[in-house]
Each structure stands twice: as structure tokens, then as C-alpha cells.
Amino acid sequence: QVQLVESGGGLVQPGGSLRLSCAASGSIFSISFMGWYRQAPGKQRELVASITSGGRTNYGDSVKGRFTVSRDNAKNTVYLQMNSLKPEDTAVYLCHAEIRYSTLSPLHDYWGQGTQVTVSS
């Protein structure tokens, strides 16, 4: 089995910064995409940022220029540096990874339990 464990959420004032981490562990041969989604109360889950094993990144429009996604392939860990945070960034942030168990394994989707980010004065 595979686990994704997130850390780094919390309460921050508008304009502040936070860094989220998500480490994958378990029966992992390789990880394709890793990334972050978020879900605010009453809203649909939306993509925040994703990154391939080769380092190609993709960002949601609302976070471009403020958030940076990165990953350490050796540690199976993805990071999200969030700067210039706004109240509308308040949400549960969920880590996502597409994982192979072996060379012949298809990709399997895994999600973390989520970490709360609250931006408020």
C-alpha cells in the first residue's frame, strides 16, 4: 500500500507565506504526476499545481505567479511554496500522486488526507 502524508498547513495573515510538504511511502516503483488540489467549503475541488517526474509544472490560474511547486524524486516528496496568500486561498489542500508499483503496473491515483490552510487577519 501507499500513503501520502501532508504537513505544513496552518493559519497565516494575508500577504504571508506557507510551505506545504507531501511525502509518499510504501510500495512505490515510480511516481508520475505529483501535485496539489484544494477544496473550499461549498466549492468544487480545483487544481492548484502539479509537477511531472521530469519537472514540468502546471498551475491553476488563480495561483500563477504566487505559488511554486517542486519535488524531490529521491524522497518521493512534493512541495508547495505559497506566497502572497489571500483569504480566498483558504481551503483544505490535498496532495495527489500517480504511482506505479512495478514496471508493468498501471498508474494508480492516491490522495492525502488534506491539510487546512486558513488565510485571515
Accessible surface in RSA format (square Angstrom, percent):
REM  Atomic radii and reference values for relative SASA: ProtOr
REM  Chains: A
REM  Algorithm: Lee & Richards
REM  Probe-radius: 1.40
REM  Slices: 20
REM RES _ NUM      All-atoms   Total-Side   Main-Chain    Non-polar    All polar
REM                ABS   REL    ABS   REL    ABS   REL    ABS   REL    ABS   REL
RES GLN A   1   168.79  94.4 128.45  93.9  40.34  96.0  67.78 144.3 101.01  76.6
RES VAL A   2    11.22   7.4   0.00   0.0  11.22  27.0   0.80   0.7  10.43  28.3
RES GLN A   3   120.34  67.3 116.45  85.1   3.89   9.3  31.24  66.5  89.10  67.6
RES LEU A   4    13.50   7.5   0.40   0.3  13.11  32.9   0.40   0.3  13.11  35.3
RES VAL A   5    91.35  60.1  84.96  76.9   6.38  15.4  87.48  76.0   3.87  10.5
RES GLU A   6    24.36  14.0   3.58   2.7  20.78  49.5   0.72   1.4  23.64  19.3
RES SER A   7    63.35  53.5  56.91  76.0   6.44  14.8  44.03  93.8  19.33  27.1
RES GLY A   8    35.40  43.7   0.00   N/A  35.40  43.7  23.06  63.3  12.35  27.6
RES GLY A   9    29.43  36.3   0.00   N/A  29.43  36.3   2.90   7.9  26.53  59.4
RES GLY A  10    29.99  37.0   0.00   N/A  29.99  37.0  29.85  81.9   0.14   0.3
RES LEU A  11   132.05  73.5  99.60  71.3  32.45  81.6  99.60  69.9  32.45  87.3
RES VAL A  12    22.64  14.9  17.07  15.5   5.56  13.4  22.64  19.7   0.00   0.0
RES GLN A  13   122.09  68.3 120.10  87.8   1.99   4.7  32.31  68.8  89.78  68.1
RES PRO A  14    61.30  44.7  39.15  35.7  22.15  80.5  39.58  32.7  21.72 135.0
RES GLY A  15    56.55  69.7   0.00   N/A  56.55  69.7  29.98  82.3  26.58  59.5
RES GLY A  16    21.63  26.7   0.00   N/A  21.63  26.7  21.04  57.7   0.60   1.3
RES SER A  17    58.44  49.4  39.09  52.2  19.35  44.6  22.45  47.8  35.98  50.4
RES LEU A  18    34.66  19.3  29.62  21.2   5.04  12.7  34.66  24.3   0.00   0.0
RES ARG A  19   129.12  54.2 114.01  58.1  15.11  36.0  35.60  48.7  93.52  56.7
RES LEU A  20     0.00   0.0   0.00   0.0   0.00   0.0   0.00   0.0   0.00   0.0
RES SER A  21    27.71  23.4  27.47  36.7   0.24   0.5  13.71  29.2  14.00  19.6
RES CYS A  22     0.09   0.1   0.00   0.0   0.09   0.2   0.09   0.2   0.00   0.0
RES ALA A  23    44.24  40.7  42.81  66.1   1.43   3.3  42.81  60.3   1.43   3.8
RES ALA A  24     6.84   6.3   0.00   0.0   6.84  15.5   0.00   0.0   6.84  18.1
RES SER A  25    59.51  50.3  54.65  72.9   4.86  11.2  43.83  93.3  15.68  22.0
RES GLY A  26    55.50  68.4   0.00   N/A  55.50  68.4  25.80  70.8  29.71  66.5
RES SER A  27    62.96  53.2  51.21  68.3  11.75  27.1  32.20  68.6  30.76  43.1
RES ILE A  28    38.12  21.7   6.15   4.6  31.96  77.0   7.03   5.1  31.08  84.3
RES PHE A  29   110.93  55.5  82.33  51.0  28.60  74.4  87.00  52.7  23.93  68.5
RES SER A  30    43.41  36.7  36.97  49.3   6.45  14.9  36.04  76.7   7.38  10.3
RES ILE A  31    10.68   6.1   1.59   1.2   9.09  21.9   1.94   1.4   8.74  23.7
RES SER A  32    33.54  28.3  26.89  35.9   6.65  15.3  14.71  31.3  18.83  26.4
RES PHE A  33    76.33  38.2  76.33  47.3   0.00   0.0  76.33  46.3   0.00   0.0
RES MET A  34     1.07   0.6   0.74   0.5   0.33   0.8   0.33   0.3   0.74   1.0
RES GLY A  35     1.31   1.6   0.00   N/A   1.31   1.6   1.08   3.0   0.22   0.5
RES TRP A  36     0.00   0.0   0.00   0.0   0.00   0.0   0.00   0.0   0.00   0.0
RES TYR A  37    58.59  27.4  58.59  33.3   0.00   0.0  22.38  16.8  36.21  44.6
RES ARG A  38    13.71   5.8  13.49   6.9   0.22   0.5   2.51   3.4  11.20   6.8
RES GLN A  39    68.64  38.4  64.23  46.9   4.41  10.5  15.78  33.6  52.85  40.1
RES ALA A  40    20.81  19.1  17.09  26.4   3.72   8.5  17.75  25.0   3.06   8.1
RES PRO A  41   127.33  92.8  98.37  89.7  28.96 105.3 110.89  91.6  16.44 102.2
RES GLY A  42    91.71 113.1   0.00   N/A  91.71 113.1  45.10 123.8  46.61 104.4
RES LYS A  43   134.95  65.8 122.67  75.3  12.28  29.2  81.33  73.2  53.62  57.1
RES GLN A  44   162.58  90.9 147.71 107.9  14.88  35.4  53.96 114.9 108.62  82.4
RES ARG A  45   104.28  43.8  79.20  40.4  25.08  59.7  25.62  35.0  78.65  47.7
RES GLU A  46    76.05  43.7  71.16  53.8   4.89  11.6  30.15  58.3  45.90  37.5
RES LEU A  47    49.70  27.7  38.22  27.3  11.48  28.9  38.22  26.8  11.48  30.9
RES VAL A  48     0.71   0.5   0.21   0.2   0.50   1.2   0.71   0.6   0.00   0.0
RES ALA A  49     0.00   0.0   0.00   0.0   0.00   0.0   0.00   0.0   0.00   0.0
RES SER A  50    15.02  12.7  14.98  20.0   0.04   0.1   9.39  20.0   5.63   7.9
RES ILE A  51    10.04   5.7  10.01   7.5   0.04   0.1  10.04   7.2   0.00   0.0
RES THR A  52    16.17  11.5  16.17  16.4   0.00   0.0  14.27  19.2   1.90   2.9
RES SER A  53    62.41  52.7  50.67  67.6  11.74  27.0  18.82  40.1  43.59  61.1
RES GLY A  54    76.42  94.2   0.00   N/A  76.42  94.2  39.86 109.4  36.56  81.9
RES GLY A  55    39.82  49.1   0.00   N/A  39.82  49.1  20.89  57.3  18.93  42.4
RES ARG A  56   167.95  70.5 156.58  79.8  11.37  27.1  73.69 100.7  94.26  57.1
RES THR A  57    58.63  41.7  34.58  35.1  24.05  57.3  11.93  16.0  46.70  70.6
RES ASN A  58    80.20  55.3  76.96  74.4   3.24   7.8  21.36  51.4  58.84  56.9
RES TYR A  59    46.69  21.8  38.19  21.7   8.50  22.1  30.76  23.1  15.93  19.6
RES GLY A  60    14.99  18.5   0.00   N/A  14.99  18.5  14.99  41.1   0.00   0.0
RES ASP A  61   121.83  85.3  98.08  97.6  23.75  56.2  37.85  89.1  83.98  83.8
RES SER A  62    64.59  54.6  42.83  57.2  21.76  50.1  50.82 108.2  13.77  19.3
RES VAL A  63     1.09   0.7   1.09   1.0   0.00   0.0   1.09   0.9   0.00   0.0
RES LYS A  64   120.34  58.7  99.97  61.3  20.36  48.5  57.11  51.4  63.22  67.3
RES GLY A  65    87.87 108.4   0.00   N/A  87.87 108.4  43.91 120.5  43.96  98.5
RES ARG A  66    32.61  13.7  26.97  13.7   5.64  13.4  26.84  36.7   5.77   3.5
RES PHE A  67     6.81   3.4   0.00   0.0   6.81  17.7   0.00   0.0   6.81  19.5
RES THR A  68    75.13  53.4  73.94  75.0   1.19   2.8  45.83  61.6  29.30  44.3
RES VAL A  69     5.43   3.6   0.00   0.0   5.43  13.1   0.00   0.0   5.43  14.7
RES SER A  70    47.80  40.4  47.19  63.0   0.61   1.4  35.10  74.8  12.69  17.8
RES ARG A  71    38.32  16.1   9.85   5.0  28.47  67.8   5.42   7.4  32.91  19.9
RES ASP A  72    43.94  30.8  38.75  38.6   5.19  12.3  14.28  33.6  29.66  29.6
RES ASN A  73    78.61  54.2  61.91  59.8  16.71  40.2  32.39  78.0  46.23  44.7
RES ALA A  74   102.28  94.0  57.21  88.3  45.07 102.5  69.93  98.5  32.35  85.7
RES LYS A  75   137.12  66.9 120.26  73.8  16.87  40.2  74.21  66.8  62.91  67.0
RES ASN A  76    42.98  29.6  42.21  40.8   0.77   1.9   1.23   3.0  41.76  40.4
RES THR A  77    11.13   7.9  11.13  11.3   0.00   0.0   5.37   7.2   5.76   8.7
RES VAL A  78     0.00   0.0   0.00   0.0   0.00   0.0   0.00   0.0   0.00   0.0
RES TYR A  79    37.44  17.5  37.44  21.3   0.00   0.0  20.09  15.1  17.35  21.4
RES LEU A  80     0.00   0.0   0.00   0.0   0.00   0.0   0.00   0.0   0.00   0.0
RES GLN A  81    59.76  33.4  59.34  43.4   0.42   1.0  29.75  63.3  30.01  22.8
RES MET A  82     0.00   0.0   0.00   0.0   0.00   0.0   0.00   0.0   0.00   0.0
RES ASN A  83    57.95  40.0  57.95  56.0   0.00   0.0  15.96  38.4  41.99  40.6
RES SER A  84    59.34  50.1  54.72  73.0   4.61  10.6  19.14  40.8  40.19  56.3
RES LEU A  85     2.35   1.3   0.00   0.0   2.35   5.9   0.00   0.0   2.35   6.3
RES LYS A  86    86.58  42.2  85.97  52.7   0.61   1.4  39.58  35.6  47.00  50.1
RES PRO A  87    74.71  54.4  67.62  61.6   7.09  25.8  67.96  56.1   6.75  42.0
RES GLU A  88   115.31  66.2  91.02  68.9  24.29  57.8  56.96 110.2  58.34  47.6
RES ASP A  89     0.52   0.4   0.51   0.5   0.01   0.0   0.01   0.0   0.51   0.5
RES THR A  90    38.23  27.2  34.21  34.7   4.02   9.6  32.12  43.1   6.11   9.2
RES ALA A  91     1.68   1.5   1.21   1.9   0.47   1.1   1.68   2.4   0.00   0.0
RES VAL A  92    53.19  35.0  52.92  47.9   0.28   0.7  52.92  46.0   0.28   0.7
RES TYR A  93     0.00   0.0   0.00   0.0   0.00   0.0   0.00   0.0   0.00   0.0
RES LEU A  94    17.66   9.8  17.66  12.6   0.00   0.0  17.66  12.4   0.00   0.0
RES CYS A  95     0.00   0.0   0.00   0.0   0.00   0.0   0.00   0.0   0.00   0.0
RES HIS A  96    18.72  10.2  18.72  13.0   0.00   0.0  10.16  10.5   8.56  10.0
RES ALA A  97     0.00   0.0   0.00   0.0   0.00   0.0   0.00   0.0   0.00   0.0
RES GLU A  98    39.68  22.8  39.68  30.0   0.00   0.0   2.28   4.4  37.40  30.5
RES ILE A  99     0.00   0.0   0.00   0.0   0.00   0.0   0.00   0.0   0.00   0.0
RES ARG A 100    82.90  34.8  82.90  42.3   0.00   0.0   8.11  11.1  74.79  45.3
RES TYR A 101    86.32  40.3  66.77  38.0  19.55  50.9  55.59  41.8  30.74  37.9
RES SER A 102    50.40  42.6  48.57  64.8   1.83   4.2  37.93  80.8  12.47  17.5
RES THR A 103    97.76  69.5  74.28  75.3  23.48  55.9  56.01  75.2  41.75  63.1
RES LEU A 104   168.71  94.0 141.16 101.0  27.55  69.3 145.54 102.2  23.17  62.4
RES SER A 105    12.26  10.4   5.70   7.6   6.57  15.1  10.24  21.8   2.03   2.8
RES PRO A 106    89.66  65.3  81.76  74.5   7.89  28.7  89.39  73.8   0.27   1.7
RES LEU A 107    74.63  41.6  48.52  34.7  26.10  65.6  48.66  34.2  25.97  69.9
RES HIS A 108    61.21  33.5  57.53  40.0   3.68   9.4  38.49  39.7  22.73  26.4
RES ASP A 109    93.61  65.6  66.92  66.6  26.69  63.1  16.90  39.8  76.71  76.5
RES TYR A 110    37.49  17.5  35.52  20.2   1.98   5.1  30.47  22.9   7.02   8.7
RES TRP A 111   101.04  40.5  74.64  36.1  26.41  62.0  59.28  31.6  41.76  67.7
RES GLY A 112     6.93   8.5   0.00   N/A   6.93   8.5   1.09   3.0   5.84  13.1
RES GLN A 113   177.85  99.5 147.55 107.8  30.30  72.2  55.72 118.6 122.13  92.6
RES GLY A 114    23.67  29.2   0.00   N/A  23.67  29.2   0.35   1.0  23.31  52.2
RES THR A 115    20.68  14.7  16.01  16.2   4.67  11.1   8.55  11.5  12.12  18.3
RES GLN A 116    86.63  48.4  77.15  56.4   9.47  22.5  49.49 105.3  37.14  28.2
RES VAL A 117     0.00   0.0   0.00   0.0   0.00   0.0   0.00   0.0   0.00   0.0
RES THR A 118    41.90  29.8  41.90  42.5   0.00   0.0  30.48  40.9  11.42  17.3
RES VAL A 119     4.18   2.8   0.00   0.0   4.18  10.1   0.00   0.0   4.18  11.3
RES SER A 120    55.79  47.1  48.40  64.6   7.39  17.0  20.08  42.8  35.71  50.0
RES SER A 121   126.09 106.6  66.18  88.3  59.92 138.0  47.79 101.8  78.31 109.7
END  Absolute sums over single chains surface
CHAIN  1 A     6476.6       4897.4       1579.2       3397.2       3079.4
END  Absolute sums over all chains
TOTAL          6476.6       4897.4       1579.2       3397.2       3079.4
